[in-house]
Amino acid sequence: MGTNVGLDIGYSNAKAVFSGGEEGYQEVVFPVGVSRLDQFNRQIKGITGGNVETTTVLIDGVEYAAGIEPGKVVGSARDITENYSKTMQYRALFYAALLHANDTEIDRLVTGLPVSHWQNEELKNQIKEMMQGQHQVANKRTVTVNEVEIIPQPGGAFLDAIHFAETEGDQETVDDLTEGSVLIIDPGFYSTDFVVFDEGELNAELSGTTLQATSRIIDRVAELISQDYGAAPGKSLKPEKIESMLRANSLTARYAGQKIDISPYKHQSSEEVSEVAISEIAGSMRNAVIDTVVIAGGGGEYFEPQARRIFSHCGVVKAADPVLAIARGYHGWAAR
């Protein structure tokens, strides 16, 4: 059996799930920062003493370090447009995922796009063309990807929720998801996407995006701490530091010579941002009858309480692992 891959390249983390090959089933999550290897060695690795784990990939004869905390990449700005998939950064993260798969041939790779981007046939074809075929990912390694499929991003969360319910023997939830009207809420880094599946079929007319997302929670945490502890111009706590802390499940920040417990700030900002986001989504559903809400995506834990409150008339399902849910769903589709 060949290797199948589910790949979810986001704006904060890249997530990949593999099966087949010599190592069997694997899951991996790594930050999306990318730097030329020579710059990485000089600016980052040299400062930290070489303890930064990254994956070295080869792109057009140039070596890059992929998987760096974004805040540590000097002089780099994240592309949050449809052009993200056309960037060197995106390609480097794709190559890093291929190296993590640890095989020279990928049978099927499934990835996805937000619904509005997925409806762009030209964009989907460009991504397929970039991912499919032979890739020289290192000086002496070539990986061949035989087939690439691109599905709507929330579809990954939908498939993962069904698969998890099946593995738990929860037929009632399986029926709710496949026979009812299901709202998928996917809080990502820069946006929170949502879409409805009616009896298992995507209803693109009931889809959309709000910019109230994880990055806004992070910005708000930094704002609240700076308000309480004071900050001269240019000296406030950097959102990138908060992002790195949340990724590492660390709740103690060092700022202005003090140790600060960020828990209350995270709680307050999560409540504020998620309430606005879920209220916006509920407003978009005012003419729809929703039976079940599924919460997935990297910011799922922050949005679940407000989703349960505002959609109290619905069943609410939180992904077993919101960060990996979409990649797991993609993988399930690839391995079917």
N, C-alpha and C positions, 0 to 999 in steps of 0.2 A: 504494500500500500504506500502510495506517495504522500508527500507532505501537503497538508491543507493549511491555509493561513487566513485568519480574520484580523484585519489591520484597521485600527482607528487612530488616525493622526490628528490630534487636536492642536489647540493653541497653547496649551500648558504641558500636557503629557502626550506621549505616543504610547498606545496600548496594542499589544499583539498577542494572539493565541494561536498555537500550532498543534497539529497532531500528525501522526505518521512519522516517517523518518526513523533514525536510530534512537532518538531520545524520547519518543512518545509524546504525550500531552504536556505542553508547557504554556505558561503565561508570563508576560513581561510588561512592565511599565517603566518608562524612562522619560526624563524631562526633554523638552523640545529645543533647547539651546544648541546651536551649531557654530563652530568656528574653524577657520583654517588651522591645520595642525600646528604649523609653525607659530602662529599667533597664540594659540592655546598654550603651547609649551612655554612661550616667553611671558605671557601676561597672566595666566591663571595657574598653570601647573608649577611654575617656578615659585610663585608666592606661597602656594599651599604645601610645598614640599613633595608634590607628586601623588597625593592621596585622592585625586579626583577620578572616579570611575567613568570612563566614556568608551565609545566604540569608534574605532578609526575606520573610515570608509574612503574609497577612491572615486572621485568624480572627475571625468575628463582629464585624468593624469595628475590631479591635485588631491592631496590627502586632507581630510577634514575630521575633526573630532565631533561626534554627535552624542547627545544625551547629557549636555551641560545644563545646569540651572540657568534659566534665561537671564536672570539678573547679573550673572557673572560674565556674560558675553559682551565685551567692550564694543561700543559703537554700533550695536545692532538694534533694530526695531522690528517688532513682529508685524508681519503682513496679516491683516484680518479681513481681506477681501477675497473674492473668487479667485484672484491670482495666486493665492497661497500655494495651490497645488502645482503651480508653474515655477516655483522658486527653487533655488539650490538647497535651501533649508529643508523643504519638503522631500526633495529627492534624497538628501543625505539621511533623513529619518527613515525613509523607505528602505534604503540600502542597509541601515543599521538593523532594521527588523529582519531583513533577509539573512544577515549574519547571525542574528539570534536564532533563527530557524535551524541553523547548523546543517544545511543540506545543500546540494548543488542543483536540485530540481524541485520546483514547486508545482504540484498538479493544478491546484485552484487557489486563487487569492481573491477574497471578497473584502471590499472596503465600501465606504458610503459617503454621502454628501447630505447637507441639510436639504429639505424638500425643495426649496426654491432653487438651489443650485443643481439638484438632481434632475430637475425638469429641463435643464440646459443640455441638450444633446451634444452640442459642440464641446462643452466642457468635459462631459463624461467620456467622449471619444478621445480627447487629449490625454486624460488620465490613463485610460486603457492603453493607449499607444505608448505612454511613458513607462508603464509598469510591465507590460507584456513583453516577452522575448528574453534575450540574453543581456546580463548585466555584469560588468567587471567591477565587483565590489571591493576587491583588494588586488594587490599586485599579482597574486597567483591564485585568485579564486574568481570563478565565473559562476553565476547562478542563473538558471533558466526558469522563467515563470511561464507556464504553458497557457493558462487561462485566467482572465481577470473579469470579475463581475462587480458592478457598482449598484448598490441598492440605496433606498432612502435611509438616511442615518437613523431616524427613530425606529425604522424597521428592525434594526439590530436589537434595540431594547425590547421590542415586542416579541421577537423570536426568543430572546433570552428568558423573558418572563414565562413564556409557554414551556420552554424546555425545563426550567427550574421547577415549575409546578408538576410537570410530568415525572421528574426524578423523585419528587417528594410524594408521589402518589396522590396528589391533590387534584382529583378529576373535576371537582366543582370549580376550582379556579381556572383550569384548562377550558372548561365550557364557558365560563364568564368571559374569558379572553377571546375565544374563537367564535362565539355566537352572539356576543353583545356589541355595544358601542364603547370603544376603548380609547381614552385620551392618553397619549404618551407625552410626558413632560421631561425634557432633556436639558437640564441646566449645565451648560458648558462654561468655558472660561469667559468669552466675550459676549455670548448671547445665550438665551434660553429658548430652545426650539420646541414647538409642540405640533402634534398632528393627531388626527382621529383615524382609527381603523374600525370600520363597520363590518362585522361578521368576517373579520380577517382580511378585508380589502381596504387598502389605503384610500382615504377620502382627502385628496389634496386641497379641496376647497375649504376644509376645516383645518388649516395649517397656518403657521405663522412664526414670528420671532419677536422676542422682547430683549432689549439690551440690559435689562436688570438681571445680571448673571454673577458668576463667582468673582470675576474681576472687580465688580462694583462692591461686593462684600469686602474684598481685600482692601480696596481703596478707602472704604468707610472705616474699617478697623484702624488703618493708619491715621485717618483724619481724627477719629475719636481720641486716640492715644496722644496725638500732637496737641489737641485741645486741652486735655487734662494735664499734660506734663510740660506744655509750652514748647515752642519751636521757633527759632529765628529763621528768616527767609533762607530756603535751601537746606535747612538742617532738620526737617521733619523726618519721621520714620519712613523709610522707603517701602512702598507696596511690594516690591520684589522680595524684600526680606520676609514680609508676612507670608507671601506665597511659598517661599522655601520652607518656612516653619510649618505651615499647614501640610505641606507635602510630607514632611518628616514627622508629623503628629507631635510637634513640639509646641508647648503653650507658654513658654517663658522667653520673653524678648529682652535683650540688653539695649537700653536706650538712654543716652545722656548720663551714663554712669550708674544706672539703676536697673534692677531686674523687675520686669513687669509681667504680671499674669495677664495674658491677652484673652482669657476665657470670657469674662463679662463683655468685652468689646466685640468678640466674635459672636456671642449670643445676640447682642443688641443689633449689630449690623446685619446678621442673618435674618432676624425677624423683620427689620425694616425693608430690606431689599426683596426678600421672598414674598412678603405681603403684597408689595406693589406688583411684582411679577405674576403671582398667582391670580391676583385680582384682574390684571389685564387679560390673562388667559381665560378666566371665567367669563369676562365680558364678551370675548370672542365666541364663547360657547352658548350665549344666551338663547339662541334659536335651535340648539341641539339638545338631545337627550343623551346624557353620558351615564353609562352603567359602572365603568371601572376606570380608575386612574392609575397609570404606571409611572413611577418616579425612577429615573435612571440618570446617567451622566455623572461627571466628576463632582458636581455640586449638589447631588441628590440629597445628601444628609442635611444640607442647610434648608432645603425647600420642602421636605416632607411634612414638618409640623403644620405649616400654613396650608399645604395641599389637603391635609386631613381636616383642617378646620373649615376651609372655604368650600371644599367638595365633600362635606360631611354626609351628604345623601348618597354618595357613591362608595363602592369598595375601593380602597387604596392599596396598591401593591408596590412595595419598595423593592428594587432589585437586590438580590443577595449581596452583590458587590457592585454598587453604582458606577464606580470608576471603570471596571472591566466589563460591565454589562453589554455595552454595544459591541465591543470586540468579540465577546463570547457569542453573541447573536450572529455576527458576521461569520465566525468560525463554524457555527452550527449549520449555516447555509452553505458554506464551502464544502463541508464534510458530508452533506446529505447524500 
